[in-house]
Amino acid sequence: MGNKNGFDPGIRKGVQVYWERGERIIVVHPGGYLDSVGNGQCVLFETKPKNDGTRMYWFGIVSSTAYYFVLEEAKPVNIFAVGSWFNARQAMLDAHNGDLDEFSDMQGELPF
């Protein structure tokens, strides 16, 4: 299992672990498998590359009963989309002092 602070594009088989915005991310490349995975863990599964060679990944979070896709559409994305999502999430946390419950609460009840 590779372990780096950032994503290593040189790793193409097995399992890789890297960190994005303080979040531990597991990447399962072709031929790799996970013995176990924790609830709430972010896991990327590499798929076939696009015709132009761009490597693509299923991007999701594991729960005790399912694998939830993080982005709006359930389709493979490139590694830059993963980084962009974590950056956007961090910007939202920073804008609300790290409290997403406050963000939800300030929207209030709907008037119907």
N, CA, C and O of each residue as an XYZ file, in Angstrom:
448
protein
N       0.845     -1.166      0.000
C       0.000      0.000      0.000
C       0.894      1.234      0.000
O       1.707      1.414      0.906
N       0.746      2.078     -1.009
C       1.515      3.309     -1.046
C       0.960      4.298     -0.038
O      -0.232      4.266      0.269
N       1.802      5.170      0.479
C       1.327      6.171      1.423
C       2.092      7.462      1.189
O       3.295      7.527      1.443
N       1.411      8.479      0.710
C       2.008      9.779      0.464
C       1.060     10.848      0.981
O      -0.107     10.582      1.271
N       1.579     12.044      1.088
C       0.712     13.153      1.482
C      -0.193     13.582      0.348
O      -1.313     14.027      0.598
N       0.256     13.463     -0.892
C      -0.544     13.847     -2.047
C      -0.727     12.680     -2.987
O      -0.033     11.670     -2.873
N      -1.642     12.807     -3.903
C      -1.899     11.760     -4.888
C      -0.650     11.532     -5.732
O      -0.031     12.492     -6.189
N      -0.273     10.275     -5.943
C       0.895      9.922     -6.750
C       0.415      9.283     -8.050
O      -0.008      8.127     -8.041
N       0.472     10.018     -9.179
C      -0.009      9.465    -10.440
C       0.847      8.318    -10.957
O       0.439      7.617    -11.884
N       2.021      8.113    -10.379
C       2.886      7.017    -10.796
C       2.400      5.651    -10.320
O       2.803      4.626    -10.869
N       1.550      5.630     -9.316
C       1.019      4.364     -8.813
C      -0.157      3.964     -9.692
O      -1.118      4.721     -9.830
N      -0.085      2.777    -10.284
C      -1.116      2.339    -11.215
C      -1.722      0.985    -10.851
O      -2.643      0.529    -11.528
N      -1.230      0.337     -9.804
C      -1.759     -0.960     -9.375
C      -1.858     -0.978     -7.863
O      -1.163     -0.240     -7.164
N      -2.736     -1.833     -7.375
C      -2.848     -2.002     -5.928
C      -3.675     -0.922     -5.267
O      -4.680     -0.468     -5.815
N      -3.243     -0.510     -4.078
C      -3.977      0.462     -3.270
C      -3.043      1.594     -2.881
O      -1.879      1.364     -2.553
N      -3.545      2.795     -2.919
C      -2.784      3.994     -2.558
C      -3.580      4.765     -1.504
O      -4.809      4.810     -1.554
N      -2.879      5.362     -0.563
C      -3.515      6.217      0.431
C      -2.885      7.596      0.308
O      -1.661      7.721      0.265
N      -3.715      8.629      0.252
C      -3.197      9.990      0.263
C      -4.150     10.886      1.037
O      -5.245     10.467      1.412
N      -3.729     12.116      1.271
C      -4.507     13.056      2.075
C      -4.888     14.258      1.221
O      -4.068     14.792      0.474
N      -6.132     14.670      1.341
C      -6.639     15.861      0.641
C      -7.399     16.690      1.664
O      -8.420     16.246      2.191
N      -6.904     17.906      1.952
C      -7.564     18.796      2.912
C      -7.820     18.118      4.253
O      -8.874     18.295      4.864
N      -6.833     17.335      4.702
C      -6.950     16.666      5.995
C      -7.788     15.403      5.998
O      -7.985     14.799      7.052
N      -8.284     14.994      4.848
C      -9.124     13.795      4.739
C      -8.304     12.655      4.128
O      -7.642     12.835      3.105
N      -8.355     11.504      4.755
C      -7.655     10.313      4.256
C      -8.460      9.712      3.106
O      -9.649      9.429      3.252
N      -7.804      9.521      1.964
C      -8.469      8.982      0.780
C      -7.751      7.708      0.363
O      -6.524      7.671      0.274
N      -8.531      6.668      0.110
C      -7.992      5.403     -0.369
C      -8.330      5.285     -1.846
O      -9.478      5.476     -2.248
N      -7.321      4.971     -2.651
C      -7.526      4.767     -4.079
C      -7.266      3.294     -4.379
O      -6.190      2.773     -4.088
N      -8.253      2.633     -4.960
C      -8.112      1.236     -5.345
C      -7.871      1.208     -6.855
O      -8.771      1.477     -7.651
N      -6.637      0.878     -7.224
C      -6.243      0.795     -8.631
C      -6.531     -0.621     -9.139
O      -6.827     -1.511     -8.342
N      -6.448     -0.837    -10.455
C      -6.657     -2.198    -10.983
C      -5.764     -3.218    -10.261
O      -4.578     -2.977    -10.039
N      -6.350     -4.338     -9.910
C      -5.621     -5.384     -9.197
C      -5.579     -5.193     -7.695
O      -5.097     -6.070     -6.978
N      -6.075     -4.066     -7.201
C      -6.059     -3.801     -5.768
C      -7.347     -4.252     -5.105
O      -8.373     -4.414     -5.766
N      -7.291     -4.452     -3.799
C      -8.475     -4.798     -3.023
C      -8.291     -4.294     -1.600
O      -7.172     -4.045     -1.152
N      -9.387     -4.151     -0.913
C      -9.363     -3.693      0.474
C      -9.759     -4.830      1.389
O     -10.784     -5.477      1.173
N      -8.957     -5.077      2.407
C      -9.319     -6.076      3.412
C     -10.512     -5.588      4.228
O     -11.406     -6.361      4.574
N     -10.507     -4.303      4.524
C     -11.609     -3.692      5.272
C     -11.573     -2.196      4.993
O     -10.580     -1.657      4.503
N     -12.674     -1.546      5.315
C     -12.756     -0.097      5.136
C     -13.677      0.453      6.214
O     -14.699     -0.150      6.543
N     -13.308      1.592      6.751
C     -14.084      2.172      7.845
C     -15.295      2.953      7.375
O     -15.312      3.490      6.267
N     -16.295      3.011      8.219
C     -17.500      3.783      7.951
C     -17.118      5.252      7.771
O     -16.397      5.808      8.599
N     -17.596      5.889      6.694
C     -17.292      7.285      6.430
C     -16.020      7.502      5.644
O     -15.660      8.646      5.367
N     -15.330      6.441      5.276
C     -14.071      6.537      4.531
C     -14.329      6.919      3.077
O     -15.233      6.382      2.438
N     -13.535      7.841      2.563
C     -13.597      8.203      1.149
C     -12.756      7.195      0.364
O     -11.587      6.970      0.678
N     -13.366      6.591     -0.660
C     -12.672      5.600     -1.479
C     -12.888      5.932     -2.954
O     -14.010      6.203     -3.384
N     -11.803      5.908     -3.719
C     -11.854      6.072     -5.167
C     -11.530      4.735     -5.809
O     -10.562      4.077     -5.428
N     -12.333      4.331     -6.777
C     -12.066      3.110     -7.528
C     -11.697      3.503     -8.947
O     -12.495      4.117     -9.654
N     -10.486      3.148     -9.364
C     -10.054      3.506    -10.715
C     -10.754      2.628    -11.749
O     -10.891      1.419    -11.566
N     -11.194      3.258    -12.836
C     -11.841      2.552    -13.937
C     -10.893      2.533    -15.135
O      -9.719      2.881    -15.016
N     -11.409      2.128    -16.271
C     -10.614      2.197    -17.498
C     -10.346      3.662    -17.830
O     -11.220      4.508    -17.643
N      -9.146      3.968    -18.320
C      -8.879      5.354    -18.727
C      -9.715      5.721    -19.961
O     -10.155      4.853    -20.716
N      -9.919      7.024    -20.140
C     -10.593      7.504    -21.348
C      -9.686      7.256    -22.552
O      -8.521      6.893    -22.394
N     -10.215      7.451    -23.733
C      -9.435      7.237    -24.957
C      -8.187      8.108    -25.020
O      -7.185      7.715    -25.619
N      -8.241      9.292    -24.404
C      -7.076     10.184    -24.413
C      -6.075      9.856    -23.300
O      -5.068     10.548    -23.149
N      -6.351      8.802    -22.520
C      -5.438      8.385    -21.453
C      -5.754      8.945    -20.078
O      -5.093      8.581    -19.105
N      -6.757      9.829    -19.970
C      -7.131     10.397    -18.677
C      -7.637      9.292    -17.764
O      -8.548      8.547    -18.124
N      -7.038      9.187    -16.574
C      -7.457      8.168    -15.611
C      -8.711      8.643    -14.895
O      -8.807      9.805    -14.499
N      -9.679      7.735    -14.729
C     -10.972      8.069    -14.166
C     -11.233      7.240    -12.910
O     -10.715      6.133    -12.763
N     -12.056      7.802    -11.997
C     -12.311      7.177    -10.706
C     -13.776      7.326    -10.314
O     -14.395      8.364    -10.548
N     -14.318      6.267     -9.712
C     -15.593      6.378     -9.010
C     -15.260      7.030     -7.680
O     -14.344      6.571     -6.997
N     -15.964      8.077     -7.288
C     -15.659      8.880     -6.107
C     -16.819      8.757     -5.126
O     -17.923      9.229     -5.400
N     -16.571      8.122     -3.982
C     -17.652      7.922     -3.035
C     -17.195      7.784     -1.599
O     -16.003      7.757     -1.291
N     -18.185      7.700     -0.738
C     -17.985      7.527      0.706
C     -18.647      6.213      1.105
O     -19.755      5.906      0.663
N     -17.969      5.449      1.934
C     -18.465      4.157      2.382
C     -19.256      4.333      3.671
O     -18.834      5.047      4.581
N     -20.404      3.676      3.736
C     -21.147      3.605      4.998
C     -21.230      2.125      5.374
O     -20.694      1.272      4.665
N     -21.885      1.826      6.461
C     -21.987      0.428      6.883
C     -22.866     -0.393      5.943
O     -22.816     -1.622      5.969
N     -23.670      0.275      5.113
C     -24.591     -0.455      4.241
C     -24.460     -0.122      2.758
O     -25.077     -0.792      1.930
N     -23.671      0.896      2.398
C     -23.640      1.304      0.990
C     -22.382      2.093      0.648
O     -21.604      2.469      1.525
N     -22.205      2.332     -0.641
C     -21.168      3.214     -1.181
C     -21.909      4.379     -1.818
O     -22.612      4.193     -2.812
N     -21.762      5.587     -1.258
C     -22.482      6.760     -1.736
C     -21.589      7.585     -2.653
O     -20.453      7.902     -2.301
N     -22.103      7.931     -3.826
C     -21.361      8.799     -4.724
C     -21.415     10.219     -4.188
O     -22.457     10.669     -3.713
N     -20.294     10.924     -4.263
C     -20.189     12.250     -3.664
C     -20.711     13.342     -4.594
O     -21.394     14.259     -4.138
N     -20.411     13.265     -5.852
C     -20.796     14.323     -6.782
C     -22.229     14.158     -7.258
O     -22.872     13.145     -6.982
N     -22.723     15.155     -7.971
C     -24.119     15.184     -8.399
C     -24.492     13.989     -9.265
O     -25.594     13.454     -9.140
N     -23.587     13.568    -10.138
C     -23.866     12.469    -11.056
C     -23.017     11.261    -10.677
O     -21.847     11.399    -10.320
N     -23.607     10.095    -10.756
C     -22.880      8.860    -10.468
C     -22.145      8.439    -11.734
O     -22.626      7.611    -12.508
N     -20.972      9.027    -11.924
C     -20.148      8.678    -13.073
C     -18.681      8.886    -12.685
O     -18.385      9.681    -11.792
N     -17.769      8.184    -13.344
C     -16.354      8.366    -13.023
C     -15.882      9.790    -13.325
O     -16.340     10.423    -14.277
N     -14.958     10.277    -12.495
C     -14.398     11.622    -12.652
C     -12.878     11.535    -12.633
O     -12.316     10.526    -12.209
N     -12.214     12.588    -13.090
C     -10.757     12.597    -13.006
C     -10.323     13.059    -11.617
O     -11.142     13.537    -10.833
N      -9.065     12.919    -11.325
C      -8.560     13.210     -9.980
C      -8.685     14.690     -9.640
O      -8.755     15.044     -8.463
N      -8.716     15.560    -10.648
C      -8.851     16.995    -10.398
C     -10.246     17.345     -9.879
O     -10.392     18.267     -9.076
N     -11.268     16.622    -10.327
C     -12.633     16.840     -9.818
C     -12.707     16.477     -8.338
O     -13.432     17.119     -7.577
N     -11.969     15.462     -7.932
C     -11.936     15.069     -6.512
C     -11.319     16.192     -5.692
O     -11.880     16.595     -4.673
N     -10.172     16.700     -6.127
C      -9.524     17.811     -5.424
C     -10.393     19.054     -5.379
O     -10.442     19.741     -4.359
N     -11.078     19.350     -6.474
C     -11.963     20.520     -6.527
C     -13.104     20.390     -5.524
O     -13.481     21.371     -4.883
N     -13.657     19.180     -5.383
C     -14.743     18.975     -4.431
C     -14.260     19.227     -3.006
O     -14.947     19.891     -2.230
N     -13.081     18.702     -2.654
C     -12.556     18.913     -1.302
C     -12.245     20.390     -1.059
O     -12.455     20.885      0.049
N     -11.745     21.106     -2.078
C     -11.481     22.544     -1.935
C     -12.778     23.316     -1.732
O     -12.831     24.221     -0.899
N     -13.824     22.974     -2.481
C     -15.120     23.650     -2.336
C     -15.716     23.377     -0.961
O     -16.270     24.277     -0.330
N     -15.602     22.136     -0.499
C     -16.115     21.803      0.832
C     -15.374     22.591      1.908
O     -15.988     23.088      2.853
N     -14.045     22.706      1.762
C     -13.259     23.461      2.741
C     -13.643     24.932      2.726
O     -13.714     25.561      3.782
N     -13.892     25.495      1.541
C     -14.315     26.899      1.446
C     -15.650     27.100      2.162
O     -15.845     28.115      2.831
N     -16.566     26.147      2.029
C     -17.858     26.241      2.702
C     -17.669     26.142      4.222
O     -18.293     26.888      4.976
N     -16.812     25.224      4.664
C     -16.530     25.114      6.103
C     -15.908     26.399      6.632
O     -16.284     26.877      7.702
N     -14.954     26.964      5.884
C     -14.301     28.205      6.318
C     -15.301     29.349      6.416
O     -15.224     30.168      7.332
N     -16.236     29.408      5.476
C     -17.232     30.486      5.474
C     -18.196     30.385      6.656
O     -18.836     31.373      7.017
N     -18.302     29.211      7.255
C     -19.230     29.001      8.373
C     -18.510     28.546      9.631
O     -19.071     27.828     10.458
N     -17.263     28.973      9.765
C     -16.457     28.676     10.944
C     -16.405     27.193     11.270
O     -16.348     26.812     12.439
N     -16.426     26.349     10.236
C     -16.307     24.911     10.424
C     -17.553     24.232     10.936
O     -17.509     23.051     11.283
N     -18.667     24.944     10.994
C     -19.892     24.388     11.557
C     -20.976     24.302     10.492
O     -21.687     25.276     10.248
N     -21.105     23.142      9.859
C     -22.124     22.988      8.832
C     -23.516     22.896      9.422
O     -24.492     23.140      8.712
N     -23.646     22.551     10.704
C     -24.962     22.572     11.344
C     -25.489     23.999     11.393
O     -26.684     24.232     11.209
N     -24.590     24.961     11.644
C     -24.982     26.367     11.643
C     -25.503     26.763     10.257
O     -26.494     27.485     10.143
N     -24.836     26.292      9.219
C     -25.250     26.576      7.846
C     -26.665     26.056      7.598
O     -27.492     26.755      7.012
N     -26.940     24.849      8.036
C     -28.268     24.269      7.849
C     -29.309     24.994      8.691
O     -30.413     25.263      8.216
N     -28.966     25.314      9.940
C     -29.916     25.961     10.842
C     -30.316     27.349     10.362
O     -31.457     27.768     10.554
N     -29.380     28.065      9.737
C     -29.701     29.437      9.349
C     -30.686     29.497      8.181
O     -31.232     30.559      7.881
N     -30.908     28.378      7.535
C     -31.853     28.377      6.428
C     -33.302     28.325      6.926
O     -34.220     28.684      6.189
N     -33.507     27.892      8.138
C     -34.820     27.938      8.755
C     -35.821     26.990      8.150
O     -35.512     26.238      7.226
N     -37.018     27.032      8.680
C     -38.103     26.193      8.200
C     -38.706     26.796      6.937
O     -38.749     28.014      6.765
N     -39.163     25.927      6.074
C     -39.854     26.401      4.888
C     -41.251     26.877      5.285
O     -41.863     26.301      6.185
N     -41.766     27.924      4.623
C     -43.015     28.558      5.059
C     -44.293     27.865      4.577
O     -45.301     28.542      4.373
N     -44.288     26.570      4.393
C     -45.535     25.903      3.973
C     -45.875     24.747      4.859
O     -46.888     24.082      4.644
